[in-house]
């Protein structure tokens, strides 16, 4: 059987990398020939999880068609979030927990999407449905992904299935998921030694909203006021990135993982800023607005932005 690559989205997070590793293991057990790769280097949080459970970071690819004819996608489906030459390969499988947008294929495929907090929760189900035992290290990296995406089960995206998966995977991985999860999340909040340019690109996704190219980035911290001291530098980096990449609006969500509150910084035209204000029912003050309780880009940011831009 020809080899296929499995990968998550650009600027990969713990779910994108962890689920790719888990899905590659499962698919190989089911008779496929796959390799988990990544579309970027792991962030600090993901590196912490990989080290904890004995994994090397997957190799990074920039293109896929030079290696394989077919790929499997996890934790994304939108082309602009995928490998640069996604149009030159066949997508045979998708496992995702996001909206489906601008996704077309010439042939039928396996597509599993569920409105859960993390793709690894779906992966846990797939292991069970196929009767494949989950090794301890695979359980650990899947557990890490769910903790990351649900902010230790505190995110509004969290479902009963996520809770069940965490309990089951923590038992297999032999860890106290609350103690481990907090340590892992804190490992990803060290922003002091990173430039603003790097920070706004660490966890960022682009969305096409009614013809507008909207960039939404997120940074997790434990000291929100300290992060906001870099506001002017963040805005400058976001403006320069928008000009270089043709973003109509750039939003940076800075989230305190301890109290689940966020502040947003926004750059764009007066028109796109007005659309942002319509989406959240709040006025920007010097390109800034407080968003208490907003922690999920998938559930609390992209849907209202989509409605505002398309309404």
C-alpha positions in Angstrom: 0.0 0.0 0.0 1.3 3.4 -0.9 2.4 5.6 1.9 0.2 8.5 3.1 1.1 11.4 5.3 -1.1 12.5 8.3 -0.9 16.0 9.6 -2.9 18.7 11.4 -3.1 22.4 10.5 -0.4 25.1 10.1 1.1 26.5 13.3 0.3 23.2 15.0 -0.9 23.0 18.5 -1.0 19.9 20.8 -4.2 18.6 19.2 -2.8 18.9 15.7 0.4 17.1 16.5 -0.8 14.7 19.1 -3.8 13.5 17.1 -1.7 13.0 14.0 0.6 10.8 16.0 -2.3 8.8 17.4 -4.1 8.5 14.1 -1.0 7.3 12.3 -0.6 4.6 15.0 -4.2 3.5 14.6 -4.2 3.5 10.8 -1.0 1.5 10.6 -2.6 -1.1 13.0 -5.6 -1.2 10.5 -3.3 -1.9 7.6 -2.4 1.5 6.2 1.1 2.8 5.6 1.2 6.2 7.2 3.6 8.7 8.8 2.6 11.5 11.2 4.2 14.8 10.1 3.7 18.4 11.0 3.2 21.8 9.3 5.4 23.6 11.8 7.5 23.1 14.9 5.8 22.2 18.2 5.1 25.1 20.6 6.4 25.0 24.2 3.2 23.3 25.5 3.3 20.5 22.8 7.1 20.0 23.3 6.4 19.5 27.0 3.8 16.8 26.3 6.0 15.1 23.7 8.9 14.9 26.1 6.6 13.7 28.9 5.4 10.7 26.9 8.7 9.9 25.1 8.0 11.2 21.6 10.2 12.9 19.1 8.6 15.8 17.4 7.2 14.8 13.9 9.3 16.0 11.0 8.1 19.3 9.5 7.0 19.3 5.8 6.3 22.3 3.6 4.8 20.3 0.7 3.3 16.9 0.4 2.9 16.1 -3.3 6.7 15.7 -3.7 6.4 12.7 -1.3 3.0 11.1 -1.6 -0.1 11.0 -3.7 -2.6 11.0 -0.8 -2.9 12.4 2.7 -5.1 12.2 5.8 -6.0 15.4 7.7 -6.7 15.8 11.4 -7.9 18.8 13.3 -8.6 20.9 10.2 -10.3 20.8 6.8 -10.1 24.3 5.4 -7.5 24.5 2.6 -5.9 27.8 3.7 -5.0 26.1 7.0 -3.5 23.0 5.4 -0.3 22.1 3.5 0.5 24.6 0.7 0.0 22.1 -2.1 -3.1 20.4 -0.7 -4.8 20.8 -4.1 -2.2 18.5 -5.6 -2.8 15.5 -3.4 -5.8 13.3 -2.7 -7.4 13.6 0.7 -8.6 10.1 1.8 -9.5 10.7 5.5 -10.4 13.6 7.7 -11.0 13.6 11.4 -11.9 17.0 12.7 -14.0 19.0 15.2 -14.3 22.3 13.4 -16.7 23.8 10.9 -16.5 22.5 7.3 -15.6 25.3 4.9 -14.3 25.4 1.3 -13.6 21.7 1.4 -14.2 19.7 -1.8 -12.9 16.4 -3.1 -13.2 14.5 -6.4 -13.7 11.1 -4.8 -15.6 9.8 -1.7 -13.6 9.7 1.5 -13.7 8.8 5.1 -14.9 11.9 7.0 -15.5 12.0 10.8 -16.4 15.3 12.4 -18.1 15.8 15.7 -18.8 18.9 17.8 -16.5 17.9 20.7 -13.8 19.8 22.5 -10.9 18.1 20.8 -10.1 15.9 17.8 -8.4 13.4 20.1 -11.7 12.7 21.8 -12.9 11.5 18.4 -9.7 9.5 18.1 -10.4 7.8 21.4 -13.7 6.7 20.0 -12.1 5.4 16.8 -9.7 3.3 18.8 -12.6 1.8 20.8 -14.8 1.3 17.7 -12.0 -0.6 15.9 -11.0 -2.7 18.9 -7.4 -1.4 19.0 -5.7 -1.1 22.3 -4.3 2.3 23.1 -0.6 2.2 24.3 0.4 4.2 27.3 2.3 6.8 25.4 -0.4 7.3 22.8 -2.9 7.7 25.5 -0.7 10.3 27.1 -0.3 12.4 24.0 -4.1 12.2 23.3 -4.8 13.2 26.8 -2.5 16.1 26.4 -4.4 17.2 23.3 -7.8 17.2 25.0 -6.4 19.1 28.0 -4.9 21.7 25.7 -8.0 22.2 23.5 -10.4 22.3 26.5 -8.2 24.2 28.9 -8.3 21.3 31.3 -12.1 20.8 30.7 -13.0 24.4 31.4 -13.6 25.6 27.9 -17.3 26.0 26.7 -16.4 23.5 23.9 -16.1 20.7 26.5 -18.6 17.9 26.2 -19.4 14.8 28.2 -17.4 12.8 25.7 -14.3 14.9 26.4 -14.7 14.2 30.1 -15.1 10.5 29.5 -12.1 10.4 27.2 -9.9 12.3 29.7 -10.8 9.9 32.5 -10.1 6.8 30.4 -6.9 8.1 28.8 -5.5 9.3 32.1 -6.0 5.9 33.6 -4.1 4.3 30.6 -1.4 7.0 30.7 -1.1 6.5 34.5 -1.2 10.3 35.3 -3.2 12.6 37.5 -4.7 14.6 34.7 -5.4 17.7 36.8 -1.9 17.9 38.1 -0.2 17.0 34.8 -2.7 19.2 32.8 -2.0 22.4 34.8 1.8 21.8 34.5 1.5 21.3 30.7 -0.7 24.4 30.2 1.7 26.5 32.2 4.6 25.2 30.1 2.9 26.9 27.1 2.5 30.3 28.8 6.1 31.5 28.8 6.0 34.4 26.4 8.8 36.6 27.9 11.5 35.2 25.7 9.6 35.3 22.4 9.2 38.2 20.0 5.8 39.7 19.2 6.2 38.5 15.6 6.7 34.9 16.8 3.9 35.1 19.4 1.2 36.3 16.9 2.1 33.3 14.6 2.4 30.5 17.2 -1.3 29.7 17.3 -3.0 31.5 14.4 -5.5 30.5 11.8 -6.9 32.3 8.7 -10.6 32.3 7.9 -12.3 33.4 4.7 -15.4 35.3 5.9 -17.6 36.7 3.1 -14.5 37.5 1.0 -12.5 38.9 3.9 -9.2 37.3 4.9 -9.4 37.2 8.7 -6.5 36.1 10.9 -7.3 35.0 14.4 -4.3 34.3 16.8 -4.4 33.2 20.4 -1.9 33.4 23.2 -2.3 31.7 26.6 -0.8 33.4 29.6 -1.0 33.3 33.4 -0.4 37.0 33.8 -2.7 39.0 31.5 -1.6 42.5 32.7 2.0 41.7 32.0 1.2 40.5 28.5 -0.8 43.7 27.8 2.3 45.7 28.6 3.4 44.6 25.1 0.2 45.9 23.5 1.8 48.5 21.2 4.4 46.0 20.0 1.7 43.4 19.3 -0.3 45.9 17.3 2.7 46.9 15.3 3.5 43.2 14.5 -0.1 42.5 13.6 -0.3 45.5 11.3 2.9 44.5 9.5 1.8 40.9 9.2 -1.6 42.1 7.7 0.2 44.2 5.1 2.6 41.4 4.2 -0.1 38.7 4.0 -3.2 40.5 2.8 -5.2 40.1 6.0 -8.3 42.3 6.1 -8.5 42.0 9.8 -6.1 40.5 12.4 -7.4 39.6 15.9 -5.2 38.5 18.7 -6.9 36.9 21.7 -4.8 36.9 24.9 -6.3 34.4 27.3 -5.6 34.0 31.0 -5.8 30.2 31.5 -6.3 30.5 35.2 -9.5 32.6 35.2 -10.7 32.0 31.6 -10.8 35.7 30.7 -9.4 37.3 27.6 -8.5 40.6 26.0 -8.5 41.1 22.3 -6.4 43.3 20.1 -7.6 44.1 16.6 -6.1 45.7 13.6 -7.9 46.4 10.3 -9.9 48.9 8.4 -12.6 51.0 10.1 -15.1 48.8 8.3 -13.7 45.5 9.6 -13.3 46.9 13.1 -16.9 47.9 13.0 -17.8 44.4 12.0 -15.8 43.0 14.9 -17.7 45.3 17.3 -20.9 44.1 15.8 -19.9 40.5 16.4 -19.1 40.9 20.1 -21.4 43.8 21.0 -18.5 45.7 22.4 -16.7 48.9 21.4 -13.0 48.8 20.7 -11.0 51.3 22.7 -7.6 52.0 21.1 -7.8 48.7 19.2 -8.5 46.8 22.5 -11.5 45.2 24.2 -12.0 43.0 27.2 -13.8 39.6 26.5 -14.5 38.0 29.9 -15.2 34.3 29.7 -14.1 34.1 26.0 -11.5 31.3 25.7 -12.4 29.3 22.6 -11.6 30.5 19.1 -13.7 27.7 17.6 -16.9 28.3 19.6 -16.8 31.8 20.9 -14.8 33.8 18.3 -15.2 32.4 14.8 -19.0 31.9 14.9 -19.9 35.5 15.9 -17.3 36.8 13.4 -18.8 34.7 10.7 -22.3 35.9 11.4 -21.2 39.5 11.5 -19.2 39.4 8.3 -21.9 37.5 6.4 -24.8 39.4 7.9 
